[in-house]
């Protein structure tokens, strides 16, 4: 790829429009619409020009509330081109939390579908900072412009805003699965680092066709010069995807690469097994968003070609990726150890990433000199340093201070996770720091303890929580076979079997209470992280 003169991430789209103008960049399965790289470049330039003519100024924050699709990708690149800062918030956070996020970020403008504008009229105080309103679709009883008007007013000769590597590019809110949703401030330099790392680590080629089921990875695909097939699905509910809406485009477009959450691939792979479907064109699957089980990975043995790489990278909104491991290493080496309660192996650090395991602390750590580093195979708190780690949470200095450790001109990010580094320098994940259960005698970690109970054939998944000021460990079971909890007699037998499982491991011998829950609450983004905070409150109410 040629040298990029500006750090503006939209320069990558300009590059591909120059190199392969007539190649298809986007196909939207729901509508059948498609765009070439030249068309995507021209339309995003036209919209960038229209936004500036409408009165928006470089550096202003713009709330983007548009479903994942061609309009979303085009608008995001147009905002980058104009030097504007898109603000992305998961609608699945729920109305109350979304409104909190908006109030926190104080956007100057909004580009949104009619429903979001209607809500804005109902809660004017939350949106009082907004000066520029753009409707995607029919404008009803509010002012401002529309997407179509911007298209007609803008020009394709728009000159992309020159951006330095530290200039703000976007604010992406975390999923809020383990605390308040936080606005993570990305720079153009960080986005460029991430695109380079993804290309290098996954050996992505520009002639590939991708099926990105998550909006951010859809943007990365365009930045990498891939053809993106946008599936017909609700990207906020990946676990409920219609498997055919993933399988059909993979087969029809001979898709070679796809990103999706473990919950999505759980649904799709089970359907493939049931229907004896194979997906031989896939040469790469990236699963992220929550720990990926060896049982899920094992299903793909008969679905994909033997040379297909299935990666399970570890990271967070604040720093992605951190480490990497593939299916073969998990199934051949690490999964048997995970089943013994030794954590989930998430692989070696990505080149350019440094990982330390430090003594667990719930307090701010101001300087690196204040940490105590843990030895090999000792569980502690995971901290990382990388050039693509984000430095701050927008307008939340209190949370920034909790999450960052200064180290000269650099800093370390506290992942909020627990784990260990083994003798091969592989990282093993043990769960979230604030999910550990501290009893009078020991500290229990979620992932190792749950692995013991997950061995029972009638357990779909389990969750360790603490009750009574978090000091009494309780294991909550989501059964795969609901017949086991239909009557008091079957429930008691199931409970006895589970306690027997727990008694066989020193990790879980102190767990004496079992509860059953038919459907675990999960995070809104990937539908894969268990919402243990909600389960803990529920467990308290079961006394």
One Martini backbone bead per residue (centre of mass of N, CA, C, O) as a GRO file, in nm:
protein
  543
    1UNK     BB    1   0.098   0.034   0.019
    2UNK     BB    2   0.080   0.353   0.017
    3UNK     BB    3   0.164   0.637   0.145
    4UNK     BB    4   0.021   0.818   0.401
    5UNK     BB    5  -0.011   1.165   0.447
    6UNK     BB    6  -0.246   1.104   0.632
    7UNK     BB    7  -0.425   0.992   0.924
    8UNK     BB    8  -0.677   0.974   0.786
    9UNK     BB    9  -0.874   0.697   0.758
   10UNK     BB   10  -1.012   0.776   0.474
   11UNK     BB   11  -0.757   0.733   0.292
   12UNK     BB   12  -0.812   0.431   0.238
   13UNK     BB   13  -1.051   0.468   0.053
   14UNK     BB   14  -0.910   0.642  -0.159
   15UNK     BB   15  -0.707   0.427  -0.238
   16UNK     BB   16  -0.914   0.207  -0.340
   17UNK     BB   17  -1.051   0.392  -0.552
   18UNK     BB   18  -0.784   0.410  -0.719
   19UNK     BB   19  -0.707   0.093  -0.745
   20UNK     BB   20  -1.042  -0.022  -0.732
   21UNK     BB   21  -1.312   0.129  -0.845
   22UNK     BB   22  -1.502  -0.130  -0.962
   23UNK     BB   23  -1.505  -0.260  -0.706
   24UNK     BB   24  -1.672  -0.413  -0.464
   25UNK     BB   25  -1.749  -0.299  -0.135
   26UNK     BB   26  -2.079  -0.321  -0.110
   27UNK     BB   27  -2.336  -0.545   0.028
   28UNK     BB   28  -2.690  -0.538   0.086
   29UNK     BB   29  -2.907  -0.785   0.164
   30UNK     BB   30  -3.180  -0.650   0.234
   31UNK     BB   31  -3.181  -0.453  -0.045
   32UNK     BB   32  -2.938  -0.504  -0.277
   33UNK     BB   33  -2.737  -0.304  -0.243
   34UNK     BB   34  -2.450  -0.130  -0.401
   35UNK     BB   35  -2.083  -0.057  -0.389
   36UNK     BB   36  -1.823   0.088  -0.497
   37UNK     BB   37  -1.536   0.243  -0.426
   38UNK     BB   38  -1.601   0.493  -0.593
   39UNK     BB   39  -1.888   0.542  -0.480
   40UNK     BB   40  -1.807   0.559  -0.180
   41UNK     BB   41  -1.616   0.796  -0.214
   42UNK     BB   42  -1.813   1.000  -0.346
   43UNK     BB   43  -2.043   0.993  -0.134
   44UNK     BB   44  -1.871   1.071   0.115
   45UNK     BB   45  -1.781   1.343  -0.005
   46UNK     BB   46  -2.061   1.464  -0.045
   47UNK     BB   47  -2.140   1.447   0.259
   48UNK     BB   48  -1.908   1.608   0.377
   49UNK     BB   49  -1.977   1.866   0.226
   50UNK     BB   50  -2.270   1.889   0.334
   51UNK     BB   51  -2.198   1.913   0.638
   52UNK     BB   52  -2.032   2.175   0.617
   53UNK     BB   53  -2.253   2.347   0.478
   54UNK     BB   54  -2.456   2.301   0.725
   55UNK     BB   55  -2.226   2.377   0.984
   56UNK     BB   56  -2.017   2.190   1.036
   57UNK     BB   57  -1.718   2.122   1.236
   58UNK     BB   58  -1.420   2.048   1.287
   59UNK     BB   59  -1.434   1.838   1.590
   60UNK     BB   60  -1.712   1.762   1.604
   61UNK     BB   61  -1.974   1.596   1.760
   62UNK     BB   62  -2.150   1.299   1.620
   63UNK     BB   63  -2.446   1.145   1.636
   64UNK     BB   64  -2.483   0.797   1.537
   65UNK     BB   65  -2.824   0.666   1.437
   66UNK     BB   66  -2.759   0.390   1.241
   67UNK     BB   67  -2.791   0.124   1.084
   68UNK     BB   68  -2.632  -0.136   0.966
   69UNK     BB   69  -2.488  -0.026   0.654
   70UNK     BB   70  -2.436   0.170   0.392
   71UNK     BB   71  -2.503   0.435   0.541
   72UNK     BB   72  -2.314   0.393   0.778
   73UNK     BB   73  -2.046   0.373   0.625
   74UNK     BB   74  -2.065   0.638   0.465
   75UNK     BB   75  -2.101   0.833   0.706
   76UNK     BB   76  -1.843   0.765   0.858
   77UNK     BB   77  -1.648   0.852   0.631
   78UNK     BB   78  -1.756   1.143   0.611
   79UNK     BB   79  -1.675   1.227   0.896
   80UNK     BB   80  -1.376   1.176   0.870
   81UNK     BB   81  -1.325   1.370   0.627
   82UNK     BB   82  -1.441   1.630   0.799
   83UNK     BB   83  -1.331   1.593   1.108
   84UNK     BB   84  -1.535   1.440   1.247
   85UNK     BB   85  -1.698   1.286   1.550
   86UNK     BB   86  -1.813   0.995   1.595
   87UNK     BB   87  -2.094   0.860   1.786
   88UNK     BB   88  -2.113   0.532   1.939
   89UNK     BB   89  -2.420   0.361   2.040
   90UNK     BB   90  -2.576   0.109   2.184
   91UNK     BB   91  -2.914   0.049   2.177
   92UNK     BB   92  -2.909  -0.209   2.378
   93UNK     BB   93  -2.865  -0.050   2.653
   94UNK     BB   94  -3.094   0.136   2.668
   95UNK     BB   95  -3.247   0.424   2.724
   96UNK     BB   96  -3.112   0.522   2.986
   97UNK     BB   97  -2.811   0.471   2.896
   98UNK     BB   98  -2.811   0.631   2.634
   99UNK     BB   99  -2.878   0.905   2.764
  100UNK     BB  100  -2.625   0.916   2.940
  101UNK     BB  101  -2.419   0.914   2.711
  102UNK     BB  102  -2.513   1.171   2.570
  103UNK     BB  103  -2.469   1.361   2.810
  104UNK     BB  104  -2.161   1.303   2.838
  105UNK     BB  105  -2.075   1.391   2.524
  106UNK     BB  106  -2.204   1.638   2.394
  107UNK     BB  107  -2.326   1.683   2.115
  108UNK     BB  108  -2.350   1.883   1.814
  109UNK     BB  109  -2.470   1.636   1.651
  110UNK     BB  110  -2.721   1.459   1.435
  111UNK     BB  111  -2.752   1.126   1.288
  112UNK     BB  112  -3.082   0.993   1.215
  113UNK     BB  113  -3.346   0.830   1.265
  114UNK     BB  114  -3.666   0.912   1.336
  115UNK     BB  115  -3.687   0.782   1.620
  116UNK     BB  116  -3.453   0.944   1.750
  117UNK     BB  117  -3.584   1.224   1.703
  118UNK     BB  118  -3.835   1.171   1.873
  119UNK     BB  119  -3.683   1.128   2.141
  120UNK     BB  120  -3.554   1.410   2.146
  121UNK     BB  121  -3.830   1.556   2.198
  122UNK     BB  122  -3.883   1.412   2.480
  123UNK     BB  123  -3.550   1.473   2.562
  124UNK     BB  124  -3.416   1.775   2.550
  125UNK     BB  125  -3.193   1.786   2.773
  126UNK     BB  126  -2.999   1.567   2.652
  127UNK     BB  127  -2.992   1.743   2.353
  128UNK     BB  128  -2.898   2.055   2.398
  129UNK     BB  129  -2.611   2.052   2.234
  130UNK     BB  130  -2.765   2.041   1.970
  131UNK     BB  131  -2.738   2.206   1.630
  132UNK     BB  132  -2.742   1.945   1.433
  133UNK     BB  133  -2.990   1.806   1.202
  134UNK     BB  134  -3.017   1.464   1.071
  135UNK     BB  135  -3.215   1.276   0.847
  136UNK     BB  136  -3.277   0.925   0.796
  137UNK     BB  137  -3.531   0.997   0.608
  138UNK     BB  138  -3.820   1.099   0.732
  139UNK     BB  139  -3.930   1.414   0.808
  140UNK     BB  140  -4.117   1.554   1.045
  141UNK     BB  141  -4.142   1.768   1.342
  142UNK     BB  142  -3.849   1.861   1.258
  143UNK     BB  143  -3.564   1.990   1.193
  144UNK     BB  144  -3.339   2.032   0.942
  145UNK     BB  145  -3.196   1.780   0.767
  146UNK     BB  146  -3.113   1.550   0.506
  147UNK     BB  147  -2.954   1.312   0.340
  148UNK     BB  148  -3.051   1.398   0.055
  149UNK     BB  149  -2.971   1.697   0.075
  150UNK     BB  150  -2.668   1.649   0.116
  151UNK     BB  151  -2.618   1.505  -0.150
  152UNK     BB  152  -2.708   1.758  -0.331
  153UNK     BB  153  -2.506   1.981  -0.196
  154UNK     BB  154  -2.266   1.820  -0.251
  155UNK     BB  155  -1.922   1.735  -0.336
  156UNK     BB  156  -1.669   1.522  -0.486
  157UNK     BB  157  -1.419   1.748  -0.433
  158UNK     BB  158  -1.355   1.694  -0.153
  159UNK     BB  159  -1.129   1.782   0.104
  160UNK     BB  160  -0.964   1.619   0.314
  161UNK     BB  161  -0.892   1.621   0.631
  162UNK     BB  162  -0.621   1.698   0.814
  163UNK     BB  163  -0.461   1.441   1.018
  164UNK     BB  164  -0.337   1.352   1.301
  165UNK     BB  165  -0.267   1.090   1.510
  166UNK     BB  166  -0.419   1.255   1.769
  167UNK     BB  167  -0.673   1.295   1.640
  168UNK     BB  168  -0.993   1.279   1.665
  169UNK     BB  169  -1.228   1.019   1.541
  170UNK     BB  170  -1.382   0.865   1.792
  171UNK     BB  171  -1.672   0.750   1.989
  172UNK     BB  172  -1.680   0.448   2.179
  173UNK     BB  173  -1.894   0.250   2.342
  174UNK     BB  174  -1.928   0.046   2.570
  175UNK     BB  175  -2.139  -0.224   2.674
  176UNK     BB  176  -2.186  -0.240   2.998
  177UNK     BB  177  -2.131  -0.541   3.132
  178UNK     BB  178  -1.913  -0.412   3.382
  179UNK     BB  179  -2.065  -0.134   3.385
  180UNK     BB  180  -2.037   0.157   3.273
  181UNK     BB  181  -2.066   0.319   2.996
  182UNK     BB  182  -1.786   0.412   2.785
  183UNK     BB  183  -1.610   0.670   2.624
  184UNK     BB  184  -1.397   0.597   2.363
  185UNK     BB  185  -1.106   0.757   2.247
  186UNK     BB  186  -1.023   0.792   1.913
  187UNK     BB  187  -0.771   0.794   1.685
  188UNK     BB  188  -0.634   0.791   1.376
  189UNK     BB  189  -0.380   0.631   1.458
  190UNK     BB  190  -0.523   0.387   1.584
  191UNK     BB  191  -0.680   0.290   1.339
  192UNK     BB  192  -0.430   0.240   1.163
  193UNK     BB  193  -0.302   0.030   1.344
  194UNK     BB  194  -0.535  -0.176   1.335
  195UNK     BB  195  -0.537  -0.230   1.033
  196UNK     BB  196  -0.246  -0.333   1.017
  197UNK     BB  197  -0.272  -0.566   1.221
  198UNK     BB  198  -0.496  -0.724   1.080
  199UNK     BB  199  -0.345  -0.776   0.818
  200UNK     BB  200  -0.097  -0.922   0.943
  201UNK     BB  201  -0.229  -1.143   1.136
  202UNK     BB  202  -0.454  -1.244   0.896
  203UNK     BB  203  -0.373  -1.221   0.600
  204UNK     BB  204  -0.509  -0.996   0.432
  205UNK     BB  205  -0.678  -0.966   0.123
  206UNK     BB  206  -0.809  -0.757  -0.133
  207UNK     BB  207  -0.972  -1.015  -0.283
  208UNK     BB  208  -1.173  -1.041  -0.060
  209UNK     BB  209  -1.462  -1.178   0.109
  210UNK     BB  210  -1.675  -1.035   0.355
  211UNK     BB  211  -1.851  -1.107   0.686
  212UNK     BB  212  -1.954  -0.853   0.877
  213UNK     BB  213  -2.145  -0.851   1.197
  214UNK     BB  214  -1.986  -0.583   1.279
  215UNK     BB  215  -1.949  -0.254   1.229
  216UNK     BB  216  -1.642  -0.207   1.278
  217UNK     BB  217  -1.556  -0.442   1.079
  218UNK     BB  218  -1.681  -0.309   0.831
  219UNK     BB  219  -1.482  -0.072   0.825
  220UNK     BB  220  -1.222  -0.233   0.809
  221UNK     BB  221  -1.279  -0.374   0.539
  222UNK     BB  222  -1.272  -0.114   0.368
  223UNK     BB  223  -0.979  -0.033   0.465
  224UNK     BB  224  -0.869  -0.325   0.330
  225UNK     BB  225  -1.024  -0.380   0.042
  226UNK     BB  226  -1.281  -0.531   0.088
  227UNK     BB  227  -1.557  -0.719   0.039
  228UNK     BB  228  -1.877  -0.637   0.178
  229UNK     BB  229  -2.116  -0.839   0.342
  230UNK     BB  230  -2.429  -0.740   0.458
  231UNK     BB  231  -2.625  -0.878   0.668
  232UNK     BB  232  -2.947  -1.000   0.754
  233UNK     BB  233  -2.943  -0.829   1.060
  234UNK     BB  234  -2.923  -0.780   1.405
  235UNK     BB  235  -2.637  -0.649   1.547
  236UNK     BB  236  -2.768  -0.656   1.857
  237UNK     BB  237  -2.864  -0.987   1.786
  238UNK     BB  238  -2.667  -1.243   1.718
  239UNK     BB  239  -2.806  -1.497   1.860
  240UNK     BB  240  -3.083  -1.442   1.663
  241UNK     BB  241  -2.995  -1.541   1.409
  242UNK     BB  242  -3.044  -1.637   1.090
  243UNK     BB  243  -2.852  -1.875   0.956
  244UNK     BB  244  -2.924  -1.826   0.651
  245UNK     BB  245  -2.809  -1.518   0.660
  246UNK     BB  246  -2.512  -1.648   0.659
  247UNK     BB  247  -2.489  -1.895   0.468
  248UNK     BB  248  -2.584  -1.790   0.192
  249UNK     BB  249  -2.360  -1.573   0.138
  250UNK     BB  250  -2.121  -1.763   0.165
  251UNK     BB  251  -2.208  -1.933  -0.084
  252UNK     BB  252  -2.276  -1.713  -0.305
  253UNK     BB  253  -1.981  -1.537  -0.249
  254UNK     BB  254  -1.740  -1.694  -0.147
  255UNK     BB  255  -1.658  -1.661   0.143
  256UNK     BB  256  -1.344  -1.616   0.342
  257UNK     BB  257  -1.452  -1.403   0.568
  258UNK     BB  258  -1.532  -1.370   0.934
  259UNK     BB  259  -1.711  -1.182   1.179
  260UNK     BB  260  -1.800  -1.298   1.520
  261UNK     BB  261  -1.969  -1.407   1.769
  262UNK     BB  262  -2.010  -1.684   1.958
  263UNK     BB  263  -2.322  -1.672   1.946
  264UNK     BB  264  -2.349  -1.679   1.642
  265UNK     BB  265  -2.175  -1.944   1.590
  266UNK     BB  266  -2.352  -2.126   1.755
  267UNK     BB  267  -2.604  -2.106   1.579
  268UNK     BB  268  -2.476  -2.176   1.301
  269UNK     BB  269  -2.328  -2.447   1.366
  270UNK     BB  270  -2.576  -2.608   1.458
  271UNK     BB  271  -2.723  -2.589   1.187
  272UNK     BB  272  -2.506  -2.725   1.016
  273UNK     BB  273  -2.517  -2.997   1.162
  274UNK     BB  274  -2.821  -3.057   1.127
  275UNK     BB  275  -2.794  -3.001   0.789
  276UNK     BB  276  -2.518  -3.074   0.666
  277UNK     BB  277  -2.326  -2.814   0.642
  278UNK     BB  278  -2.089  -2.656   0.429
  279UNK     BB  279  -1.785  -2.411   0.436
  280UNK     BB  280  -1.524  -2.411   0.216
  281UNK     BB  281  -1.449  -2.092   0.163
  282UNK     BB  282  -1.350  -2.067   0.436
  283UNK     BB  283  -1.030  -1.927   0.587
  284UNK     BB  284  -1.172  -1.722   0.805
  285UNK     BB  285  -1.234  -1.687   1.162
  286UNK     BB  286  -1.361  -1.435   1.387
  287UNK     BB  287  -1.373  -1.455   1.746
  288UNK     BB  288  -1.548  -1.221   1.964
  289UNK     BB  289  -1.647  -1.097   2.318
  290UNK     BB  290  -1.573  -1.388   2.436
  291UNK     BB  291  -1.532  -1.676   2.546
  292UNK     BB  292  -1.417  -1.971   2.374
  293UNK     BB  293  -1.511  -2.282   2.320
  294UNK     BB  294  -1.410  -2.597   2.233
  295UNK     BB  295  -1.690  -2.706   2.156
  296UNK     BB  296  -1.740  -2.501   1.932
  297UNK     BB  297  -1.483  -2.551   1.762
  298UNK     BB  298  -1.535  -2.860   1.707
  299UNK     BB  299  -1.774  -2.830   1.503
  300UNK     BB  300  -1.585  -2.731   1.251
  301UNK     BB  301  -1.460  -2.998   1.144
  302UNK     BB  302  -1.733  -3.043   0.937
  303UNK     BB  303  -1.760  -2.741   0.800
  304UNK     BB  304  -1.464  -2.684   0.742
  305UNK     BB  305  -1.173  -2.658   0.632
  306UNK     BB  306  -0.868  -2.764   0.755
  307UNK     BB  307  -0.731  -2.465   0.676
  308UNK     BB  308  -0.909  -2.317   0.853
  309UNK     BB  309  -0.903  -2.026   1.040
  310UNK     BB  310  -0.963  -1.993   1.398
  311UNK     BB  311  -1.000  -1.701   1.579
  312UNK     BB  312  -0.935  -1.576   1.938
  313UNK     BB  313  -0.927  -1.279   2.027
  314UNK     BB  314  -0.795  -1.044   2.259
  315UNK     BB  315  -0.983  -0.770   2.418
  316UNK     BB  316  -1.092  -0.424   2.378
  317UNK     BB  317  -1.205  -0.126   2.312
  318UNK     BB  318  -0.932   0.011   2.424
  319UNK     BB  319  -0.776  -0.272   2.318
  320UNK     BB  320  -0.726  -0.377   1.971
  321UNK     BB  321  -0.544  -0.618   1.991
  322UNK     BB  322  -0.361  -0.845   2.221
  323UNK     BB  323  -0.432  -1.150   2.150
  324UNK     BB  324  -0.359  -1.491   2.005
  325UNK     BB  325  -0.559  -1.773   1.884
  326UNK     BB  326  -0.621  -2.100   1.766
  327UNK     BB  327  -0.799  -2.380   1.726
  328UNK     BB  328  -0.570  -2.593   1.734
  329UNK     BB  329  -0.440  -2.511   2.003
  330UNK     BB  330  -0.688  -2.549   2.175
  331UNK     BB  331  -0.764  -2.851   2.108
  332UNK     BB  332  -0.461  -2.974   2.147
  333UNK     BB  333  -0.382  -2.808   2.439
  334UNK     BB  334  -0.586  -2.608   2.626
  335UNK     BB  335  -0.877  -2.724   2.681
  336UNK     BB  336  -0.816  -2.947   2.892
  337UNK     BB  337  -0.720  -2.732   3.102
  338UNK     BB  338  -0.980  -2.567   3.120
  339UNK     BB  339  -1.153  -2.813   3.234
  340UNK     BB  340  -0.964  -2.798   3.508
  341UNK     BB  341  -0.943  -2.475   3.586
  342UNK     BB  342  -0.701  -2.295   3.405
  343UNK     BB  343  -0.848  -2.144   3.205
  344UNK     BB  344  -0.841  -1.926   2.920
  345UNK     BB  345  -0.677  -1.936   2.632
  346UNK     BB  346  -0.550  -1.627   2.441
  347UNK     BB  347  -0.246  -1.630   2.401
  348UNK     BB  348  -0.031  -1.438   2.238
  349UNK     BB  349   0.112  -1.162   2.192
  350UNK     BB  350   0.101  -0.915   1.996
  351UNK     BB  351   0.288  -0.745   1.808
  352UNK     BB  352   0.342  -0.461   2.030
  353UNK     BB  353   0.267  -0.617   2.292
  354UNK     BB  354   0.239  -0.571   2.643
  355UNK     BB  355   0.240  -0.797   2.929
  356UNK     BB  356   0.105  -0.786   3.262
  357UNK     BB  357   0.113  -0.922   3.594
  358UNK     BB  358  -0.063  -0.805   3.875
  359UNK     BB  359  -0.155  -0.708   4.160
  360UNK     BB  360  -0.451  -0.688   4.299
  361UNK     BB  361  -0.659  -0.389   4.242
  362UNK     BB  362  -0.922  -0.133   4.326
  363UNK     BB  363  -0.719   0.093   4.277
  364UNK     BB  364  -0.544   0.336   4.188
  365UNK     BB  365  -0.255   0.358   3.955
  366UNK     BB  366  -0.025   0.601   3.886
  367UNK     BB  367   0.242   0.418   3.883
  368UNK     BB  368   0.455   0.168   3.793
  369UNK     BB  369   0.613   0.163   4.072
  370UNK     BB  370   0.334   0.062   4.230
  371UNK     BB  371   0.380  -0.219   4.135
  372UNK     BB  372   0.325  -0.584   4.147
  373UNK     BB  373   0.471  -0.839   3.998
  374UNK     BB  374   0.395  -1.144   3.868
  375UNK     BB  375   0.445  -1.459   3.834
  376UNK     BB  376   0.444  -1.736   3.686
  377UNK     BB  377   0.117  -1.863   3.717
  378UNK     BB  378   0.007  -1.603   3.855
  379UNK     BB  379  -0.268  -1.456   3.961
  380UNK     BB  380  -0.394  -1.149   3.809
  381UNK     BB  381  -0.367  -0.846   3.668
  382UNK     BB  382  -0.430  -0.709   3.354
  383UNK     BB  383  -0.171  -0.544   3.163
  384UNK     BB  384  -0.125  -0.302   2.888
  385UNK     BB  385   0.088  -0.227   2.596
  386UNK     BB  386   0.010   0.001   2.318
  387UNK     BB  387  -0.020   0.206   2.042
  388UNK     BB  388  -0.352   0.123   2.029
  389UNK     BB  389  -0.412   0.248   2.291
  390UNK     BB  390  -0.628   0.411   2.474
  391UNK     BB  391  -0.620   0.703   2.694
  392UNK     BB  392  -0.943   0.779   2.711
  393UNK     BB  393  -1.232   0.895   2.868
  394UNK     BB  394  -1.493   1.076   2.795
  395UNK     BB  395  -1.556   1.283   3.059
  396UNK     BB  396  -1.377   1.049   3.254
  397UNK     BB  397  -1.134   1.086   3.473
  398UNK     BB  398  -1.198   0.876   3.689
  399UNK     BB  399  -1.184   0.623   3.494
  400UNK     BB  400  -0.909   0.677   3.375
  401UNK     BB  401  -0.746   0.653   3.642
  402UNK     BB  402  -0.830   0.348   3.691
  403UNK     BB  403  -0.711   0.242   3.386
  404UNK     BB  404  -0.432   0.400   3.425
  405UNK     BB  405  -0.064   0.377   3.387
  406UNK     BB  406   0.201   0.552   3.431
  407UNK     BB  407   0.505   0.556   3.187
  408UNK     BB  408   0.609   0.824   3.140
  409UNK     BB  409   0.516   0.868   2.802
  410UNK     BB  410   0.343   0.635   2.888
  411UNK     BB  411   0.108   0.346   2.917
  412UNK     BB  412  -0.122   0.144   3.104
  413UNK     BB  413  -0.379  -0.094   3.066
  414UNK     BB  414  -0.657  -0.185   3.249
  415UNK     BB  415  -0.870  -0.452   3.175
  416UNK     BB  416  -1.036  -0.589   3.427
  417UNK     BB  417  -0.869  -0.852   3.432
  418UNK     BB  418  -0.789  -1.195   3.487
  419UNK     BB  419  -0.462  -1.373   3.512
  420UNK     BB  420  -0.203  -1.552   3.323
  421UNK     BB  421   0.138  -1.645   3.265
  422UNK     BB  422   0.311  -1.869   3.106
  423UNK     BB  423   0.606  -2.031   3.003
  424UNK     BB  424   0.508  -1.931   2.690
  425UNK     BB  425   0.355  -1.648   2.712
  426UNK     BB  426   0.063  -1.717   2.778
  427UNK     BB  427  -0.268  -1.619   2.804
  428UNK     BB  428  -0.490  -1.648   3.091
  429UNK     BB  429  -0.830  -1.643   3.152
  430UNK     BB  430  -1.039  -1.571   3.470
  431UNK     BB  431  -1.182  -1.293   3.456
  432UNK     BB  432  -1.332  -1.056   3.617
  433UNK     BB  433  -1.248  -0.865   3.878
  434UNK     BB  434  -1.556  -0.790   3.978
  435UNK     BB  435  -1.628  -1.126   3.990
  436UNK     BB  436  -1.494  -1.200   4.225
  437UNK     BB  437  -1.489  -1.427   4.512
  438UNK     BB  438  -1.467  -1.331   4.857
  439UNK     BB  439  -1.383  -1.514   5.114
  440UNK     BB  440  -1.254  -1.604   5.416
  441UNK     BB  441  -1.043  -1.826   5.259
  442UNK     BB  442  -1.098  -1.725   4.949
  443UNK     BB  443  -1.052  -1.695   4.590
  444UNK     BB  444  -1.286  -1.678   4.327
  445UNK     BB  445  -1.301  -1.769   3.984
  446UNK     BB  446  -1.507  -1.791   3.725
  447UNK     BB  447  -1.388  -1.967   3.490
  448UNK     BB  448  -1.278  -2.213   3.652
  449UNK     BB  449  -1.540  -2.288   3.806
  450UNK     BB  450  -1.733  -2.318   3.562
  451UNK     BB  451  -1.579  -2.548   3.416
  452UNK     BB  452  -1.661  -2.773   3.610
  453UNK     BB  453  -1.979  -2.756   3.561
  454UNK     BB  454  -1.969  -2.771   3.237
  455UNK     BB  455  -1.926  -3.092   3.226
  456UNK     BB  456  -2.209  -3.126   3.242
  457UNK     BB  457  -2.440  -3.234   3.004
  458UNK     BB  458  -2.688  -3.031   3.131
  459UNK     BB  459  -2.494  -2.783   3.075
  460UNK     BB  460  -2.466  -2.486   2.914
  461UNK     BB  461  -2.415  -2.283   3.164
  462UNK     BB  462  -2.229  -2.080   3.402
  463UNK     BB  463  -2.239  -1.884   3.726
  464UNK     BB  464  -2.043  -1.697   3.934
  465UNK     BB  465  -2.147  -1.580   4.257
  466UNK     BB  466  -2.215  -1.336   4.509
  467UNK     BB  467  -2.343  -1.338   4.839
  468UNK     BB  468  -2.349  -1.162   5.103
  469UNK     BB  469  -2.134  -0.944   5.021
  470UNK     BB  470  -1.989  -1.165   4.823
  471UNK     BB  471  -1.909  -1.432   5.023
  472UNK     BB  472  -2.115  -1.629   4.885
  473UNK     BB  473  -2.102  -1.896   4.688
  474UNK     BB  474  -2.268  -1.922   4.362
  475UNK     BB  475  -2.417  -2.150   4.136
  476UNK     BB  476  -2.537  -2.088   3.811
  477UNK     BB  477  -2.776  -2.261   3.600
  478UNK     BB  478  -2.799  -2.333   3.250
  479UNK     BB  479  -2.988  -2.547   3.102
  480UNK     BB  480  -3.010  -2.778   2.830
  481UNK     BB  481  -3.221  -2.944   3.019
  482UNK     BB  482  -3.535  -2.865   3.142
  483UNK     BB  483  -3.624  -3.137   3.272
  484UNK     BB  484  -3.428  -3.111   3.530
  485UNK     BB  485  -3.642  -2.856   3.650
  486UNK     BB  486  -3.955  -2.934   3.668
  487UNK     BB  487  -3.907  -3.076   3.939
  488UNK     BB  488  -3.812  -3.127   4.256
  489UNK     BB  489  -3.674  -3.402   4.211
  490UNK     BB  490  -3.496  -3.329   3.961
  491UNK     BB  491  -3.357  -3.087   4.093
  492UNK     BB  492  -3.223  -3.240   4.328
  493UNK     BB  493  -3.057  -3.433   4.152
  494UNK     BB  494  -2.902  -3.220   3.996
  495UNK     BB  495  -2.774  -3.084   4.239
  496UNK     BB  496  -2.616  -3.330   4.340
  497UNK     BB  497  -2.442  -3.364   4.085
  498UNK     BB  498  -2.308  -3.083   4.097
  499UNK     BB  499  -2.180  -3.107   4.380
  500UNK     BB  500  -2.007  -3.346   4.298
  501UNK     BB  501  -1.840  -3.198   4.092
  502UNK     BB  502  -1.731  -2.979   4.289
  503UNK     BB  503  -1.591  -3.184   4.498
  504UNK     BB  504  -1.355  -3.280   4.291
  505UNK     BB  505  -1.260  -2.980   4.329
  506UNK     BB  506  -1.069  -2.738   4.485
  507UNK     BB  507  -1.210  -2.488   4.351
  508UNK     BB  508  -1.536  -2.599   4.439
  509UNK     BB  509  -1.585  -2.708   4.739
  510UNK     BB  510  -1.724  -2.432   4.865
  511UNK     BB  511  -1.971  -2.493   4.685
  512UNK     BB  512  -2.327  -2.520   4.812
  513UNK     BB  513  -2.484  -2.346   4.589
  514UNK     BB  514  -2.776  -2.392   4.374
  515UNK     BB  515  -2.897  -2.243   4.072
  516UNK     BB  516  -3.170  -2.171   3.839
  517UNK     BB  517  -3.158  -2.055   3.488
  518UNK     BB  518  -3.306  -2.032   3.170
  519UNK     BB  519  -3.182  -1.720   3.095
  520UNK     BB  520  -2.922  -1.545   3.048
  521UNK     BB  521  -2.785  -1.254   3.083
  522UNK     BB  522  -2.651  -1.035   2.828
  523UNK     BB  523  -2.483  -0.867   2.622
  524UNK     BB  524  -2.552  -0.634   2.360
  525UNK     BB  525  -2.324  -0.690   2.145
  526UNK     BB  526  -2.256  -1.030   2.160
  527UNK     BB  527  -2.431  -1.225   2.344
  528UNK     BB  528  -2.188  -1.363   2.559
  529UNK     BB  529  -2.175  -1.207   2.805
  530UNK     BB  530  -2.224  -1.243   3.133
  531UNK     BB  531  -2.456  -1.094   3.362
  532UNK     BB  532  -2.356  -1.113   3.682
  533UNK     BB  533  -2.487  -0.877   3.827
  534UNK     BB  534  -2.780  -0.967   3.775
  535UNK     BB  535  -2.750  -1.252   3.900
  536UNK     BB  536  -2.678  -1.161   4.185
  537UNK     BB  537  -2.946  -1.019   4.244
  538UNK     BB  538  -3.121  -1.265   4.190
  539UNK     BB  539  -2.996  -1.450   4.408
  540UNK     BB  540  -3.082  -1.276   4.649
  541UNK     BB  541  -3.401  -1.319   4.584
  542UNK     BB  542  -3.391  -1.651   4.646
  543UNK     BB  543  -3.398  -1.667   4.973
   0.00000   0.00000   0.00000
